Amino acid sequence: MKQKNRLTYIVIILVISCLTGYRYTNSKQKEIYILGTVHHPTINVNSDSILRIIRQIKPSLILIESDSSNFDNQMNIKRYYEENEYGAVKQYLIEHPSTLIRPYDLNNRDEQRIQNGLYAEAGFAFELLNQMHSAGKFSQNDSISWNRFNTYWREYELLLGGTLVDLNAVKSEVIIDSVSYYQYIKTNNIIESYPIFTESTLIGANNDTITIKDYFKNWSDFEYHKRNNAMVQNIIKHIHSTKATRILVLTGIKHKSPLKKALSEKPNALRFKMIESY
């Protein structure tokens, strides 16, 4: 039992180290930690594993990947979804009820998706891309890009089965950044090169007809740019609007690197010095 407890302690220390401490520290000694997670349980990551890290950090403010519509006027969570972060936060609030919880995703995210005719995913576009590739209809360069994307995606899926230490390691960011680049940028370039994506249409979430080409462009911009930019602005807002001195950002692993990079580029807005330790 002592050996097991010792191993658990070591793992927790490793994860906190890998969190990039993303310690942005100013004269008031505010600290910001960014923890990349997966939303649904895997063999190595669940609410309990995230809760252990929260307990070690002891944040006075937790920022959760949710939009404001799931919070009431008193900043209480309306609905706890069946996701790892919500389960961990719910238990931590029972233990530490004075902890502040704030949403930082794009305000009214789901409503904005619908207004823009978007769903959460773009699976139909990827299915058509796979069919095109299998039929040998891609150019050589596009075929290379598509194969690279699939290679990175397989590495990403393997990574998702790892521990919080694995997910938050520096080398993991390279894989995740590559997946995002090929998923949102390179794939969009491929789609724009073939008439079939203009000729093929679908019914969007707002019941309007839209070409797959236009849908994918709007979807990738929404997920890759609009949401990440809004997250950064909301995080900064919450940093300055509370007196919390230790802040934990819980984020889906694909958002972690863009958030970290954007925050590190805003020293004047944050008035924090970023200290990275692994």
Buried (B, 14 or more C-beta within 10 A) or exposed (E): EEEEEEEEEEBBEBBBBBBBBBBBBBEEEBBBBBBBBBBEBBEBBBBEBBBBBBBBBEBBBBBBBBBBBBBEEEEEBEEEEEBBBBBBBBBBBEEBEEBBBBBBBBBEBBEBBBEBBBBEEBEBBBEBBEEBBEEEEBEEEBBEBBEBBEEBBEBBEEBBEBBBBBBBBEEBBEBBBBBBBBBBEBBBEBBEEBEEBEEBBBEBBEEEEBBBBBBBBBBBBBBBEBBBEBBBBBBBEBBEEBEBBBBBBBBBBBBBBBBBEBBBEBEEEBBBEBEEEE
